């Protein structure tokens, strides 16, 4: 029995060692599994973040393209503004020239009106003087000169 007892003791000892080794291996395995799960969760988060960043990148690229097209349209608008400003400046110069001409014409018109007023005053004075002198104040109608009638000669025909 002592052999059996020794066997059983040794067997129990080996089982305990094996169980202890198995439990240690299980703990190591569970620890490694827990670390792998944490790494996997971190990687899943990184993948989700990468996907979100990819979507954001595409959205930003679209916005960049829109801004680039707006920039080119702003350049066109700036060119149009410059062209319109030049046209406005030229039109303003023409307007100023025309205003100067208008002022000159108004001055000439005023001068002519003054001359007309002077003429009318002189005409009235002339009428008054003619009355004082006893001359006929009414205008005598101008004599019409008769124009001779033009006779056209037809060429003589032969039969």
Buried (B, 14 or more C-beta within 10 A) or exposed (E): EEEEEEEEEEEEEEEEEEEEEEEEEEEEEEEEEEEEEEEEEEEEEEEEEEEEEEEEEEEEEEEEEEEEEEEEEEEEEEEEEEEEEEEEEEEEEEEEEEEEEEEEEEEEEEEEEEEEEEEEEEEEEEBEEEEEEEEEEEEEEEEEEEEEEEEEEEEEEEE
